[in-house]
C-alpha cells in the first residue's frame, strides 16, 4: 500500500521540528554471582527528537519510602521508532524513564511519555 504524498510531506515537515537528539537505552538482565539478576542498560540507538513537559503542575509519585514529585514529559520521535516501557532516554544531560510507549502515536511520529529520573 502506498501512502498519500501528504503523509510523507507531513512526516518530513514534523522532522524539521526535532531540535535535539536522544539516546535510547534498553534494559538487559545480567546474571550475578548470587543466582539472581541485575539490570543494566545498553545504548541501542540515538535519534532526533523534540520533548516538552506535559501540563504545568508536577504530580506526586509514591516510592517505597517517600512521595516524590514528578513531571510527565512527552517525547516525539521519527515515525517508525519503537520504544519499550522499560527503556530509558538520555537527552540534554538528563535521564528519563519511559512510562508509556506509543501513547498518542500516529502515522506521522512516535510519541512516548516519560518521567525524569532524579
C-alpha atoms as a printed R data frame, in Angstrom:
    type eleno elety resid chain resno      x       y      z
1   ATOM     1    CA   UNK     A     1  0.000   0.000  0.000
2   ATOM     2    CA   UNK     A     2  1.389   3.371 -0.938
3   ATOM     3    CA   UNK     A     3  0.955   6.360  1.311
4   ATOM     4    CA   UNK     A     4 -0.592   9.582  0.137
5   ATOM     5    CA   UNK     A     5  2.008  12.229 -0.682
6   ATOM     6    CA   UNK     A     6  0.601  14.405  2.084
7   ATOM     7    CA   UNK     A     7  1.549  11.883  4.778
8   ATOM     8    CA   UNK     A     8  5.140  11.731  3.572
9   ATOM     9    CA   UNK     A     9  5.284  15.521  3.352
10  ATOM    10    CA   UNK     A    10  3.893  15.932  6.887
11  ATOM    11    CA   UNK     A    11  6.439  13.428  8.256
12  ATOM    12    CA   UNK     A    12  9.215  15.468  6.663
13  ATOM    13    CA   UNK     A    13  7.733  18.692  7.999
14  ATOM    14    CA   UNK     A    14  7.447  17.259 11.515
15  ATOM    15    CA   UNK     A    15 11.069  16.089 11.341
16  ATOM    16    CA   UNK     A    16 12.154  19.719 10.955
17  ATOM    17    CA   UNK     A    17 10.804  20.406 14.463
18  ATOM    18    CA   UNK     A    18 13.189  17.904 16.087
19  ATOM    19    CA   UNK     A    19 15.569  20.255 17.862
20  ATOM    20    CA   UNK     A    20 17.692  17.817 19.874
21  ATOM    21    CA   UNK     A    21 18.874  14.212 19.940
22  ATOM    22    CA   UNK     A    22 18.161  11.496 22.470
23  ATOM    23    CA   UNK     A    23 19.976   8.294 23.319
24  ATOM    24    CA   UNK     A    24 17.727   5.289 23.906
25  ATOM    25    CA   UNK     A    25 18.909   2.681 26.389
26  ATOM    26    CA   UNK     A    26 17.343  -0.764 26.709
27  ATOM    27    CA   UNK     A    27 17.455  -2.914 29.826
28  ATOM    28    CA   UNK     A    28 19.269  -6.232 29.782
29  ATOM    29    CA   UNK     A    29 19.246  -8.649 32.665
30  ATOM    30    CA   UNK     A    30 22.675  -9.914 33.686
31  ATOM    31    CA   UNK     A    31 23.185 -12.906 35.963
32  ATOM    32    CA   UNK     A    32 25.004 -12.068 39.187
33  ATOM    33    CA   UNK     A    33 27.107 -14.360 41.359
34  ATOM    34    CA   UNK     A    34 24.311 -14.966 43.889
35  ATOM    35    CA   UNK     A    35 21.932 -16.666 41.453
36  ATOM    36    CA   UNK     A    36 19.864 -13.557 40.771
37  ATOM    37    CA   UNK     A    37 19.943 -10.947 38.070
38  ATOM    38    CA   UNK     A    38 20.952  -7.310 37.839
39  ATOM    39    CA   UNK     A    39 19.589  -4.775 35.397
40  ATOM    40    CA   UNK     A    40 21.998  -2.932 33.159
41  ATOM    41    CA   UNK     A    41 21.186  -0.505 30.372
42  ATOM    42    CA   UNK     A    42 22.852  -0.549 26.982
43  ATOM    43    CA   UNK     A    43 22.537   2.118 24.301
44  ATOM    44    CA   UNK     A    44 20.540   0.835 21.337
45  ATOM    45    CA   UNK     A    45 20.054   3.982 19.235
46  ATOM    46    CA   UNK     A    46 20.418   7.736 19.051
47  ATOM    47    CA   UNK     A    47 17.559   9.631 17.426
48  ATOM    48    CA   UNK     A    48 16.480  13.183 16.664
49  ATOM    49    CA   UNK     A    49 13.506  14.275 18.741
50  ATOM    50    CA   UNK     A    50 11.660  17.039 20.496
51  ATOM    51    CA   UNK     A    51 10.463  16.923 24.076
52  ATOM    52    CA   UNK     A    52  8.359  19.069 26.338
53  ATOM    53    CA   UNK     A    53  6.702  18.867 29.714
54  ATOM    54    CA   UNK     A    54  3.078  17.809 29.829
55  ATOM    55    CA   UNK     A    55  0.984  20.297 31.744
56  ATOM    56    CA   UNK     A    56  2.323  22.740 34.273
57  ATOM    57    CA   UNK     A    57  1.702  21.022 37.595
58  ATOM    58    CA   UNK     A    58  4.027  18.209 38.699
59  ATOM    59    CA   UNK     A    59  2.420  15.033 40.030
60  ATOM    60    CA   UNK     A    60  3.168  13.021 43.124
61  ATOM    61    CA   UNK     A    61  4.510   9.504 42.768
62  ATOM    62    CA   UNK     A    62  4.895   7.070 45.640
63  ATOM    63    CA   UNK     A    63  8.148   5.216 46.093
64  ATOM    64    CA   UNK     A    64  8.903   2.653 48.778
65  ATOM    65    CA   UNK     A    65  9.813   5.214 51.440
66  ATOM    66    CA   UNK     A    66  8.607   8.587 50.261
67  ATOM    67    CA   UNK     A    67  6.347  10.580 47.998
68  ATOM    68    CA   UNK     A    68  8.250  12.011 45.063
69  ATOM    69    CA   UNK     A    69  7.178  14.916 42.869
70  ATOM    70    CA   UNK     A    70  7.474  14.088 39.178
71  ATOM    71    CA   UNK     A    71  6.622  15.796 35.927
72  ATOM    72    CA   UNK     A    72  5.478  13.903 32.860
73  ATOM    73    CA   UNK     A    73  7.488  14.632 29.714
74  ATOM    74    CA   UNK     A    74  6.374  13.961 26.159
75  ATOM    75    CA   UNK     A    75  8.967  12.873 23.612
76  ATOM    76    CA   UNK     A    76  8.256  12.876 19.881
77  ATOM    77    CA   UNK     A    77 10.490  10.695 17.682
78  ATOM    78    CA   UNK     A    78 10.519   9.984 13.941
79  ATOM    79    CA   UNK     A    79  7.829   7.701 12.556
80  ATOM    80    CA   UNK     A    80  8.695   4.019 12.923
81  ATOM    81    CA   UNK     A    81 10.671   4.388 16.151
82  ATOM    82    CA   UNK     A    82  9.896   1.539 18.529
83  ATOM    83    CA   UNK     A    83 10.377   2.118 22.242
84  ATOM    84    CA   UNK     A    84  9.506  -0.139 25.159
85  ATOM    85    CA   UNK     A    85  8.017   0.746 28.542
86  ATOM    86    CA   UNK     A    86 11.294  -0.407 30.117
87  ATOM    87    CA   UNK     A    87 13.546   1.889 28.045
88  ATOM    88    CA   UNK     A    88 15.422   4.917 29.302
89  ATOM    89    CA   UNK     A    89 16.027   8.139 27.414
90  ATOM    90    CA   UNK     A    90 19.035  10.401 27.876
91  ATOM    91    CA   UNK     A    91 18.545  13.860 26.424
92  ATOM    92    CA   UNK     A    92 20.421  17.117 27.098
93  ATOM    93    CA   UNK     A    93 22.286  15.527 30.009
94  ATOM    94    CA   UNK     A    94 19.065  14.439 31.731
95  ATOM    95    CA   UNK     A    95 17.785  10.904 32.119
96  ATOM    96    CA   UNK     A    96 14.151   9.839 31.730
97  ATOM    97    CA   UNK     A    97 12.299   6.565 32.184
98  ATOM    98    CA   UNK     A    98  9.621   5.648 29.653
99  ATOM    99    CA   UNK     A    99  6.290   5.177 31.380
100 ATOM   100    CA   UNK     A   100  4.103   4.685 28.349
101 ATOM   101    CA   UNK     A   101  5.310   3.936 24.839
102 ATOM   102    CA   UNK     A   102  3.280   4.684 21.718
103 ATOM   103    CA   UNK     A   103  0.706   6.795 23.569
104 ATOM   104    CA   UNK     A   104 -0.951   9.119 21.148
105 ATOM   105    CA   UNK     A   105  1.279   7.917 18.327
106 ATOM   106    CA   UNK     A   106  0.008   8.499 14.863
107 ATOM   107    CA   UNK     A   107  1.165   7.864 11.344
108 ATOM   108    CA   UNK     A   108  3.471  10.890 11.408
109 ATOM   109    CA   UNK     A   109  5.609  10.280 14.514
110 ATOM   110    CA   UNK     A   110  6.154   8.081 17.564
111 ATOM   111    CA   UNK     A   111  5.175   9.642 20.894
112 ATOM   112    CA   UNK     A   112  6.107   8.404 24.394
113 ATOM   113    CA   UNK     A   113  5.546   9.610 27.949
114 ATOM   114    CA   UNK     A   114  8.452   9.607 30.385
115 ATOM   115    CA   UNK     A   115  9.392  10.774 33.881
116 ATOM   116    CA   UNK     A   116 12.723  12.311 34.752
117 ATOM   117    CA   UNK     A   117 14.989  10.186 36.935
118 ATOM   118    CA   UNK     A   118 16.386  12.158 39.823
